[in-house]
Amino acid sequence: MKKRIAVVVVFVSLWTLFVLYPNPYRLGVSGARIVKPVINPDAVSHLLEELPETPGEIEAYVLREIVPYQYDWQSYGVPFYFPRVEEVLARGRGDCKSRFVVLASIFEALDIPYERSFSLSHFWITYEGKEESSMESVENAFLVQGDEGVSLQIPRESLQDTYDTLRAGFWDAMPGHRKGLLLMGPPLSLFISAFVTAKEQGAYRFRGKALVFSNQLKATLKESRESSEENTQTNEA
């Protein structure tokens, strides 16, 4: 029973991983970039002349003209990916992480002080004079990175808001065929587990029958040999 459960767990885990991330490298590198985002001021140098003057206007321009919103499923074919600035500019679209790295790179290039904020469902840039929203609020962040270091706090983001945001990006935006493949994992794992178990039980039964046949054959040969010896002794007498 334990082996069957182990087969199910391992198969479902691997199935889920490769359905969501056919190239698992994207998942691994995204985790690393959360800790250290790839911010590159040189990559946005050609955009600087067309930008407005104030940080708020620059952010609005980036969100509207440079990085219109698009979920990672549509941009990169996976549920979560933390891109490089060059990747975002090449595609011309992206979600909050894409906007995050582009805006941070622009602020770096223009020497505008800023902080990088992370909540359970959102990534954003904070700067002096920024107007907070229900999603981009200091209270929502569990991690804030700035020139003075890193600060951690308990996020106060609504669990319902977190759930709605994650569901929209991870499930609702997922292509239909990927949903189908993902949902096939559990029943397929049960089938494979049952097949492996039946095969093992069949092998045990076969070995048991083979052992019985072997013992019967040995007993028959022994009886035949003893009978032959008795006949030989009788003939000699």
C-alpha positions in Angstrom: 0.0 0.0 0.0 2.8 2.4 0.9 4.6 1.7 -2.4 1.4 2.4 -4.3 0.9 5.7 -2.5 4.6 6.6 -3.2 4.1 5.8 -6.9 1.0 8.1 -7.1 2.8 11.0 -5.3 5.9 10.8 -7.4 4.0 10.5 -10.7 1.6 13.3 -9.9 4.5 15.6 -8.8 6.5 15.0 -12.0 3.5 15.1 -14.2 2.4 18.5 -12.7 6.0 19.9 -13.0 6.4 19.0 -16.7 2.9 20.0 -17.7 3.4 23.5 -16.1 7.1 23.7 -17.0 8.1 21.7 -20.0 11.4 23.4 -19.5 12.0 23.3 -15.7 14.9 25.8 -16.1 12.3 28.6 -16.2 11.0 27.7 -12.8 14.5 27.4 -11.2 15.8 30.7 -12.7 12.6 32.5 -11.7 13.2 31.5 -8.1 16.7 32.9 -8.2 15.6 36.2 -9.8 13.0 36.8 -7.0 16.0 37.0 -4.6 18.1 39.0 -7.1 16.1 40.5 -10.0 18.0 41.1 -13.2 17.9 44.9 -13.5 19.8 46.3 -16.4 19.9 50.1 -17.0 21.8 49.7 -20.2 19.0 47.7 -21.8 16.6 50.7 -21.4 19.0 53.5 -22.5 17.2 53.8 -25.8 13.9 54.6 -24.1 15.1 57.4 -21.9 14.5 60.3 -24.3 10.9 59.5 -24.9 10.0 59.3 -21.1 8.1 61.9 -19.1 9.8 63.7 -16.3 8.2 62.6 -13.0 8.4 59.1 -11.5 4.6 58.8 -11.5 4.3 59.8 -15.2 7.2 57.4 -16.1 5.4 54.5 -14.4 2.2 55.3 -16.1 4.0 55.5 -19.5 5.8 52.2 -18.9 2.5 50.4 -18.0 0.6 51.9 -20.9 3.1 52.1 -23.8 6.1 49.9 -23.1 4.7 46.9 -21.2 0.9 46.4 -21.7 -0.4 43.8 -19.3 -0.3 40.1 -20.3 -0.1 37.0 -18.2 2.9 34.7 -18.2 0.9 32.0 -19.8 0.5 34.1 -22.9 4.0 35.7 -22.8 6.2 32.7 -21.9 3.9 29.6 -21.9 4.3 29.0 -18.1 2.3 30.1 -15.1 5.2 32.0 -13.4 8.3 33.4 -14.9 10.6 36.2 -13.8 12.1 37.6 -17.1 15.1 39.7 -17.9 14.6 43.2 -19.1 15.7 42.3 -22.7 13.1 39.5 -22.8 10.3 41.9 -21.8 11.3 44.6 -24.3 11.5 41.9 -27.1 8.0 40.8 -26.4 6.5 44.2 -25.6 4.1 42.8 -23.0 4.2 41.2 -19.6 2.7 41.0 -16.1 3.8 42.8 -12.9 7.2 41.1 -12.9 7.9 42.3 -16.4 6.8 45.9 -15.5 8.8 45.6 -12.3 12.2 44.9 -14.0 11.7 47.5 -16.7 10.7 50.3 -14.3 13.5 49.4 -11.9 16.0 49.5 -14.8 14.7 52.9 -15.9 14.9 54.3 -12.4 18.4 53.0 -12.1 19.4 54.7 -15.4 17.8 58.0 -14.3 19.2 57.8 -10.7 15.7 57.9 -9.2 15.5 56.4 -5.7 13.1 53.5 -5.4 12.4 50.3 -3.5 11.3 46.9 -4.7 8.2 45.5 -3.0 6.9 42.0 -3.0 3.6 40.7 -1.8 2.2 37.2 -2.0 0.6 37.9 -5.3 2.2 41.0 -6.7 5.6 42.7 -7.4 5.9 46.5 -7.7 8.2 49.5 -7.5 7.8 52.1 -4.7 9.2 55.6 -4.9 8.7 59.0 -3.2 5.2 60.4 -4.0 3.8 57.2 -5.3 0.0 56.8 -4.7 -0.9 53.6 -3.0 -3.6 51.3 -4.3 -5.4 48.4 -2.8 -2.9 46.0 -4.4 0.2 48.2 -4.2 0.2 49.1 -0.5 3.1 49.0 1.9 1.0 46.9 4.3 0.6 44.2 1.6 4.4 43.6 1.2 6.2 40.9 3.0 9.6 41.9 1.6 10.9 45.3 0.6 14.4 45.8 -0.9 16.1 49.2 -1.1 19.5 50.9 -0.8 19.3 50.6 2.9 18.9 46.8 2.8 16.1 44.3 3.1 13.1 44.5 5.4 10.6 41.7 6.2 7.2 42.1 7.7 3.9 40.2 8.0 1.8 41.1 5.0 -1.7 42.3 5.5 -3.0 41.5 2.1 -6.5 40.1 2.0 -6.4 36.3 1.5 -9.4 36.6 -0.8 -7.6 39.2 -3.0 -4.5 36.9 -3.0 -6.6 33.9 -4.0 -8.4 35.8 -6.8 -5.2 37.2 -8.2 -3.3 33.9 -8.2 -6.3 32.1 -9.7 -6.6 34.6 -12.5 -3.0 34.3 -13.4 -2.4 30.6 -12.8 -5.7 28.9 -13.6 -8.0 31.2 -15.5 -5.3 32.2 -18.0 -4.0 28.7 -18.5 -4.6 27.3 -22.0 -7.3 24.7 -22.2 -5.1 21.9 -23.4 -2.7 22.4 -20.5 -5.6 22.3 -18.1 -6.7 19.0 -19.7 -3.2 17.5 -19.3 -2.9 18.7 -15.7 -6.3 17.1 -14.8 -5.2 13.9 -16.4 -2.4 13.4 -13.9 -4.2 12.0 -10.8 -6.4 9.4 -12.7 -3.4 8.4 -14.8 -1.2 7.9 -11.7 -3.9 5.7 -10.2 -4.1 3.6 -13.3 -0.3 3.2 -13.4 -0.2 2.4 -9.7 -2.9 -0.2 -10.1 -1.1 -1.7 -13.1 2.2 -1.9 -11.2 0.5 -3.5 -8.2 -1.3 -6.0 -10.4 1.9 -6.9 -12.2 3.7 -7.5 -8.9 0.9 -9.6 -7.6 0.8 -11.6 -10.8 4.6 -12.1 -10.5 4.1 -13.3 -6.9 1.4 -15.7 -7.9 3.5 -17.0 -10.8 6.5 -17.6 -8.5 4.2 -19.3 -6.0 2.8 -21.6 -8.6 6.3 -22.3 -10.0 7.5 -23.2 -6.5 4.6 -25.6 -6.0 5.3 -27.2 -9.4 9.0 -27.5 -8.6 8.3 -29.2 -5.2 5.8 -31.6 -6.9 8.3 -32.4 -9.6 11.0 -33.1 -7.0 8.6 -35.3 -5.0 7.7 -37.3 -8.2 11.3 -37.7 -9.2 12.2 -38.9 -5.7 9.3 -41.4 -5.7 10.4 -42.6 -9.1 14.0 -43.0 -8.0 13.0 -44.9 -4.9 10.7 -47.1 -6.8 13.4 -47.9 -9.4 15.8 -48.8 -6.6 13.3 -51.2 -5.0 12.7 -52.9 -8.4 16.4 -53.3 -8.9 16.9 -54.9 -5.4 13.9 -57.2 -6.1 15.4 -58.4 -9.4 18.8 -59.0 -7.8 17.2 -61.1 -5.1 
